[in-house]
Amino acid sequence: MTECSNVKEYHPFRQGFWGIREGFTAAPLGESISSRNKNWSVVHTPGHSNDHVVLFNKETGILFSGDLLTSVKPKGMLPGESVSVAIESLSRVLMFDFQEMFCSHLGYVEDGKTLLRKKKEWLQDLQNEIIILYKQGCSKNEISQKLFPKAQPLISVSDHQWNPIHIINDVLHEVFPDSLQNSVQRSVEKGSMK
């Protein structure tokens, strides 16, 4: 909460979208909030960010998902995001009884639960593919080329802030904490720094 009182320093890529966030006084959310005529459960769903939440109305079965679903098949992420934590958050939300969802990226989604389930499955499959390729001796850049062969314009627009390599780094760091050193060693052995 004290972080909110300061001006937030963002990478220029983010400033282009969001501007400069001035400091403000924040109040804790608690377990629920009320709108004019509805009560909403506040559900902590880290992964995209440590402080991410979704709002769920048990009575109507409507979910406000925030950035939980930026894409069903994400091809990149920002530094600091976590694939495994996002999967845990998706699992938690999928236990709720809902279909309709309001998403900050897709707007109104009639069958939001299906899309969240598909994203969870995609991330789990992606984790497994990354681990298999790494165990086969692929460098992180080789894994990126195999799993994300199409050029992603957002990589250069974001000055590499949004990048598939962040997904790969996150997965490998969690499973193989010394993966950065191993990746450098493999590249040296192959004769190139990849």
Buried (B, 14 or more C-beta within 10 A) or exposed (E): EEEEEEEBEBBEBBEEEEEEBEEEEEEEEEEEEEEEEEEBBBBEBBBBBEEBBBBBBEEEBBBBBBBBBBEBEBBBBBEEBBBBBBBBBBEEBEEBEBEBBBBEEBEEBEEBBEBBBBBBBBBBEBBEBBBEBBEEEBBBBBBBEEBBEEEBEEBEEBEBBBBBBBBBBBBBEBBBEEBEEBBBEBBEEEEEEB
